[in-house]
Amino acid sequence: MVSLEEIIRGRRSIGKVKNEPVPKELIEKMIEAAVWAPNHFATEPWKFVVMTGEGRRVLGQAYADIAADTMQELSEEERALRLEKEVAKAYRSPVVIAAVCVPSDAPRVDAREELAAAHAAVQNLLLMAHASGLGAVWRTGDPAYHPKMKAAFGLAGREQIVGLIYVGYPDMQPSAGKRVPGTEKTAWLEG
């Protein structure tokens, strides 16, 4: 059995995956791991939208709608090619999970802590993907935060996407990980 330390140290962003279906049970296992992330006041400030098959078209169309705003100077042919490439982004893996922060409106809740909890949920999800033999990459960037992306997923109020997680069986060899040792990033205040 692989230890938790090995899972944490072995997880890498896997951007190239096979176009093979991923069993629903594995995706549900990843999401179940995600919902066990720490969160202040037990608000559980997250929800997940799982896209497979043509369900990924919602994401692809959002990418295209966002990109269309910047294509005024392109010819019709160039525009069509670019929009096709934008839609194709949603099909880079057989499963895409939109992780959404749903912050509580309770007066004592700090929105920053809600975001931190949603990010922790994504990390749990990624660790479970790796432990399950899957490859995953957490994508964000300007399109993820764009109002048109929010609208595509029917998000309201302060709800926001914190990540688009592309999941599948790895089709690449990840690079070796390297980190500065924790001891070099730690200050001890002792009495």
Number of C-alpha atoms within 10 A of each C-alpha: 4 7 9 11 8 11 16 16 14 15 20 19 15 22 19 20 20 16 15 11 14 17 10 12 9 15 20 13 14 22 23 15 19 26 21 14 19 16 18 14 11 10 16 20 22 24 18 17 12 18 20 17 12 12 15 22 17 15 25 22 21 24 25 21 18 19 16 15 8 10 14 9 8 11 10 11 9 12 17 14 11 17 20 15 14 21 21 17 16 25 21 18 28 21 26 26 21 24 25 25 26 22 23 19 11 10 6 9 14 13 17 10 14 23 21 18 26 29 20 18 29 29 17 21 28 28 24 24 25 23 19 15 12 21 27 28 21 21 15 13 10 8 18 21 14 15 13 17 23 19 11 15 16 9 16 10 8 11 17 23 24 22 23 23 20 26 28 26 22 19 14 12 9 15 10 9 9 7 6 7 8 8 8 7 7 8 8 6 5 4 3
